[in-house]
Amino acid sequence: MPKIKGSCVFRNDGDGCLSSKYVNDNTSPFVESCKLIIGSRSPNSADNFEGRYDTVWLETSGGQVNHQRTELTITARTDGTYQLAWASPQYFGIGMLYDGLLVGAYWN
């Protein structure tokens, strides 16, 4: 198993947007915001998280706050978990639903 870099939690805002907070080697939580890419969710999917998203997040580098942007794909798996994949920089993760939220861990 790869070394875990951090953890995250996503909330579905109900309008194609996901709100998220994450932590990793930083000392405080940061935010990530995701917007569903048109046509990326299966028309038969009743899932609130599965899809492809344009995503942007804040992080620190040398004490300065910067933003990153990429595509995030969330895929429901048959075992009840979710596969998470950020395109570039490349991160992978696994998540599960808990109390209406998608909570997970990720690595690179």
C-alpha positions as semicolon CSV with decimal commas, in nm:
position;residue;x (nm);y (nm);z (nm)
1;M;0,000;0,000;0,000
2;P;0,137;0,346;-0,089
3;K;0,222;0,593;0,188
4;I;-0,082;0,810;0,263
5;K;-0,020;1,180;0,194
6;G;-0,340;1,318;0,348
7;S;-0,712;1,294;0,410
8;C;-1,013;1,473;0,265
9;V;-1,387;1,516;0,305
10;F;-1,629;1,618;0,027
11;R;-1,980;1,759;0,067
12;N;-2,219;1,758;-0,229
13;D;-2,371;2,106;-0,253
14;G;-2,654;1,978;-0,478
15;D;-2,583;2,194;-0,782
16;G;-2,294;2,012;-0,950
17;C;-2,047;2,154;-0,695
18;L;-1,853;1,971;-0,426
19;S;-1,702;2,153;-0,127
20;S;-1,403;1,994;0,037
21;K;-1,147;2,032;0,311
22;Y;-0,823;1,837;0,325
23;V;-0,513;1,800;0,538
24;N;-0,171;1,658;0,456
25;D;0,173;1,757;0,577
26;N;0,040;2,110;0,634
27;T;-0,051;2,207;0,988
28;S;-0,401;2,338;0,912
29;P;-0,692;2,238;0,685
30;F;-0,718;2,378;0,333
31;V;-1,011;2,402;0,090
32;E;-1,083;2,237;-0,245
33;S;-1,374;2,327;-0,470
34;C;-1,506;2,107;-0,752
35;K;-1,751;2,169;-1,038
36;L;-1,904;1,879;-1,233
37;I;-1,792;1,879;-1,596
38;I;-2,100;1,881;-1,821
39;G;-2,190;1,534;-1,947
40;S;-1,945;1,355;-1,720
41;R;-2,195;1,178;-1,495
42;S;-2,378;0,873;-1,624
43;P;-2,742;0,964;-1,699
44;N;-2,853;0,654;-1,504
45;S;-2,638;0,737;-1,201
46;A;-2,824;0,831;-0,885
47;D;-2,489;0,871;-0,711
48;N;-2,427;1,213;-0,559
49;F;-2,047;1,208;-0,598
50;E;-1,954;0,998;-0,901
51;G;-1,832;1,199;-1,201
52;R;-1,555;1,409;-1,351
53;Y;-1,490;1,747;-1,196
54;D;-1,285;2,058;-1,267
55;T;-1,120;2,120;-0,929
56;V;-0,908;2,387;-0,766
57;W;-0,747;2,389;-0,420
58;L;-0,524;2,601;-0,199
59;E;-0,192;2,484;-0,059
60;T;0,123;2,633;0,089
61;S;0,466;2,642;-0,068
62;G;0,752;2,812;0,114
63;G;0,506;2,987;0,345
64;Q;0,306;3,133;0,057
65;V;-0,053;3,022;-0,024
66;N;-0,091;2,909;-0,386
67;H;-0,367;2,742;-0,586
68;Q;-0,361;2,430;-0,802
69;R;-0,610;2,322;-1,068
70;T;-0,674;1,987;-1,236
71;E;-0,943;1,730;-1,313
72;L;-1,076;1,498;-1,042
73;T;-1,252;1,172;-1,129
74;I;-1,465;1,002;-0,863
75;T;-1,574;0,647;-0,945
76;A;-1,811;0,435;-0,736
77;R;-1,684;0,080;-0,684
78;T;-1,891;-0,233;-0,633
79;D;-1,764;-0,277;-0,274
80;G;-1,924;0,052;-0,160
81;T;-1,604;0,256;-0,173
82;Y;-1,500;0,526;-0,419
83;Q;-1,186;0,560;-0,627
84;L;-1,046;0,915;-0,639
85;A;-0,799;1,028;-0,907
86;W;-0,656;1,376;-0,958
87;A;-0,494;1,420;-1,301
88;S;-0,197;1,656;-1,251
89;P;-0,033;1,665;-1,008
90;Q;-0,122;1,299;-0,993
91;Y;-0,285;1,179;-0,672
92;F;-0,494;0,869;-0,606
93;G;-0,726;0,792;-0,321
94;I;-1,005;0,585;-0,174
95;G;-1,316;0,710;-0,002
96;M;-1,641;0,601;0,158
97;L;-1,971;0,760;0,244
98;Y;-2,021;0,859;0,606
99;D;-2,321;1,061;0,724
100;G;-2,382;1,200;0,371
101;L;-2,018;1,300;0,320
102;L;-1,748;1,137;0,108
103;V;-1,444;1,090;0,336
104;G;-1,115;0,950;0,220
105;A;-0,738;0,931;0,210
106;Y;-0,503;1,000;-0,081
107;W;-0,145;0,941;-0,192
108;N;0,077;1,021;-0,493
